[in-house]
């Protein structure tokens, strides 16, 4: 998850440091106040609770949960096997893509619940596949999509993990980061600081063959109640249809879709 700039649609920071949620003792106190009686489940829940605050090393998990180091490691690896936990490029533990899939299936995520009609309208108005991406550690994950029913399309199923180093959605998710995270996001990226400055100025991003040869996309930011960027809404498809300047053709409608989602999240969190 975004460690500085993203927020859950409820307004709770997703990416602050572990210390940002209080001490490890506080985490343990809150998580174990009413144990289930099934020890391994309670301990696994401690791991997931700790990772809600953002990427964590094994030492961070031990401190936050109070678990013995071998136990914390064993549980984190087991959760990773089932994709409830993942790893970022620095080897730290992060919440896994399986949680996004489950949230989508259950319809419990406010952003995902609000996204379906907006994405369908966006798809129908542009004729292109539409998606919502959220940052998860060093990846962006598709949390909702509406596929083009016929013809050539850029198929991105829910749960797909894509690089944060290329593509218009990645540009959006990096562009409004704080300075340190922005510099980190630019390392090995296929876009530049100048590109991101343009994204912030316009309020939308475009890419042409940046993530995948022959594919173009346009994205705009979705903001949480605090105003922080929590997601990117996108359309994508072959360059032959979107053209080599897809933003000129589709930016207005993509930005409008992002504003609709921003308002839906704000209302649902009120």
C-alpha atoms as one frame of an Amber mdcrd trajectory, in Angstrom:
protein
   0.000   0.000   0.000   0.963   3.580  -0.462   3.136   4.430   2.445   2.599
   8.167   2.457  -0.049   9.501   0.160  -2.932   7.046  -0.020  -5.848   6.773
   2.311  -8.569   4.258   2.801 -11.958   5.583   1.657 -12.888   5.852   5.328
 -10.165   8.477   5.709  -7.763   6.272   7.655  -4.131   6.466   6.424  -3.082
   3.282   4.699   0.584   3.945   4.389   1.907   5.563   7.508   4.752   3.917
   9.375   3.958   1.288  11.940   4.588   3.828  14.626   1.907   6.052  13.089
  -0.771   3.777  14.488   0.706   3.784  17.953   3.128   1.450  19.619   3.306
  -2.284  19.120   1.849  -2.675  22.598  -1.203  -0.694  21.564  -1.636  -2.844
  18.459  -1.444  -5.996  20.532  -3.870  -4.637  23.097  -6.447  -3.712  20.459
  -6.061  -6.900  18.433  -6.151  -9.345  21.331  -8.874  -7.690  23.393 -11.349
 -10.384  22.318  -9.421 -13.447  21.092 -11.277 -16.012  19.028  -9.886 -18.966
  20.959  -8.076 -20.237  17.862  -4.534 -19.138  18.527  -3.101 -19.438  15.032
  -5.935 -17.346  13.588  -5.495 -14.672  16.248  -1.762 -14.522  15.517  -2.345
 -14.307  11.768  -4.772 -11.448  12.432  -2.019  -9.653  14.360   0.219  -9.889
  11.291  -2.467  -8.458   9.014  -3.305  -5.713  11.517   0.347  -4.679  11.590
   0.593  -4.607   7.785  -2.431  -2.339   7.537  -0.051   0.434   8.578   2.190
  -0.187   5.564   5.243  -2.246   4.526   7.043  -3.935   7.430  10.255  -5.856
   7.913  10.262  -8.997  10.041  11.668  -6.944  12.925   8.788  -4.482  12.515
   6.264  -7.327  12.665   7.847  -8.760  15.805   7.744  -5.361  17.496   4.175
  -4.589  16.417   2.654  -7.979  17.247   4.689  -9.208  20.210   5.069 -12.565
  18.493   8.299 -14.522  18.690  10.472 -13.926  15.644  10.204 -17.527  14.307
   6.420 -17.453  14.776   6.022 -14.108  13.019   8.192 -15.296  10.139   6.386
 -18.619   9.792   2.953 -16.980   9.769   3.967 -14.211   7.355   5.406 -16.750
   4.913   2.293 -18.934   5.208   0.056 -15.920   4.562   2.234 -15.031   1.573
   1.727 -18.539   0.172  -2.002 -17.799   0.003  -1.431 -14.207  -1.241  -2.825
 -12.594   1.891   0.669 -11.124   2.300   3.150 -10.064  -0.368   6.637  -8.564
  -0.590   7.760  -5.219  -1.945  10.979  -4.645  -3.886  12.874  -4.112  -0.623
  11.742  -7.499   0.686   9.357  -6.017   3.245   6.013  -7.644   3.936   2.887
  -5.916   2.557  -0.786  -6.794   2.376  -1.383  -9.192  -0.509  -3.528  -9.046
  -3.642  -5.865 -11.761  -2.375  -7.312  -9.246   0.086  -8.226  -6.956  -2.804
  -9.963  -9.829  -4.563 -11.932 -10.727  -1.441 -12.897  -7.119  -0.817 -14.120
  -6.888  -4.388 -16.160 -10.074  -4.075 -17.716  -9.015  -0.785 -18.437  -5.495
  -1.990 -17.249  -4.072   1.321 -14.815  -1.539  -0.059 -16.555   1.795  -0.554
 -14.396   2.685  -3.524 -15.049  -0.626  -5.242 -18.775  -0.463  -4.539 -18.964
   3.020  -6.025 -16.751   2.145  -8.991 -19.002  -0.279 -10.888 -21.557   2.177
 -12.342 -18.901   4.838 -12.952 -16.673   2.414 -14.866 -19.575   1.113 -16.934
 -20.516   4.667 -17.897 -16.878   5.472 -18.691 -16.529   2.345 -20.821 -19.730
   3.086 -22.721 -18.858   6.737 -23.343 -15.316   6.011 -24.568 -15.743   2.546
 -26.047 -12.651   1.411 -24.132 -11.964  -0.844 -21.145 -11.957   1.059 -17.849
 -10.260   0.288 -14.536  -9.600   1.545 -11.028  -6.101   1.016  -9.609  -4.917
   1.348  -6.031  -1.332   1.330  -4.868  -0.199  -1.640  -2.822   3.436  -1.384
  -1.793   5.518  -1.235  -4.952   2.660  -2.359  -7.187  -0.616  -0.993  -8.444
  -3.521  -3.403  -8.280  -6.650  -3.381 -10.412  -9.524  -3.331  -7.903 -12.396
  -2.801 -10.357 -12.808  -3.002 -14.130 -15.327  -2.846 -16.958 -14.119  -4.624
 -20.072 -14.929  -3.647 -23.633 -17.396  -6.325 -24.790 -16.095  -6.788 -28.345
 -13.042  -6.122 -30.478  -9.448  -5.540 -29.467  -9.116  -4.614 -25.808  -6.575
  -4.274 -23.040  -7.844  -6.917 -20.619  -6.868  -6.250 -16.995  -8.782  -8.539
 -14.604  -9.484  -7.528 -11.011  -6.508  -8.488  -8.836  -3.920  -7.906 -11.577
  -0.676  -6.412 -10.238   1.145  -3.990 -12.518   4.349  -2.020 -12.158   4.451
   1.386 -10.512   7.191   2.336 -12.969   5.135   2.644 -16.165   1.660   3.561
 -17.356  -0.667   6.507 -16.826  -2.199   5.059 -13.637   1.283   4.696 -12.135
   2.009   8.320 -13.058  -1.132   9.441 -11.218  -0.389   7.349  -8.128   3.167
   8.730  -7.904   2.577  12.346  -8.983   1.027  13.564  -5.714   3.394  11.718
  -3.369   5.523  13.696  -0.930   8.982  14.616  -2.163  10.841  11.591  -0.776
   8.324   9.081  -2.130   8.184  10.891  -5.457  11.954  10.648  -5.868  11.792
   6.970  -4.936   8.979   6.430  -7.427  11.019   7.973 -10.234  13.892   5.511
  -9.804  13.944   3.199 -12.842  10.593   4.618 -13.977   9.744   5.085 -17.645
   8.342   8.532 -16.882  10.209  11.614 -15.655   9.799  14.331 -13.050   8.775
  16.660 -15.886   6.060  14.213 -16.887   4.709  14.126 -13.328   4.758  17.916
 -13.093   2.546  17.957 -16.171   0.223  15.398 -14.583  -0.209  17.575 -11.493
  -0.780  20.686 -13.605  -3.394  19.100 -15.906  -4.992  16.763 -13.393  -4.640
  13.696 -15.627  -1.997  11.449 -17.200  -1.563   9.644 -20.482   0.801   6.940
 -21.676   1.536   5.627 -25.147   3.282   2.265 -25.242   4.833   2.965 -21.838
   3.600  -0.138 -20.006   3.054  -2.368 -23.016   3.878  -1.880 -26.676   0.835
  -0.883 -28.705  -1.289   0.083 -25.683  -2.322   3.611 -24.696  -4.122   4.823
 -21.585  -5.510   7.879 -19.815  -5.865   8.152 -16.015  -7.047  10.651 -13.406
  -6.808  10.745  -9.594  -9.518   9.651  -7.171  -9.236  11.418  -3.820 -10.257
  10.407  -0.319 -12.136  12.630   2.141  -8.897  14.362   3.171  -8.033  15.242
  -0.420  -5.239  12.710  -0.732  -5.019  10.552  -3.847  -6.265   7.045  -3.032
  -6.689   5.548  -6.511  -6.495   6.149 -10.242  -9.349   5.649 -12.695  -8.209
   4.699 -16.194  -9.176   3.722 -19.692  -6.859   1.671 -21.867  -6.794   0.149
 -25.316  -4.848  -0.124 -28.577  -3.037   3.001 -29.766  -4.806   2.591 -33.109
  -8.078   3.535 -31.415  -6.930   5.869 -28.650  -4.391   7.638 -30.915  -0.956
   8.930 -29.983  -2.551  11.743 -27.969  -5.234   9.850 -26.024  -5.558  12.604
 -23.434  -6.787  15.106 -26.011  -9.615  12.745 -26.897 -10.571  11.267 -23.529
  -9.110  13.296 -20.635 -12.297  15.244 -19.905 -14.499  12.166 -19.496 -11.858
  10.304 -17.451 -11.435  13.291 -15.124 -15.206  13.493 -14.737 -15.342   9.791
 -13.798 -12.600  10.352 -11.204 -14.569  13.257  -9.737 -17.701  11.097  -9.535
 -15.774   8.444  -7.615 -14.207  11.054  -5.351 -17.644  12.412  -4.483 -19.085
   8.912  -3.945 -16.264   8.074  -1.536 -16.744  11.372   0.308 -20.485  10.823
   0.733 -20.102   7.203   1.851 -17.518   8.196   4.460 -19.630  11.023   5.898
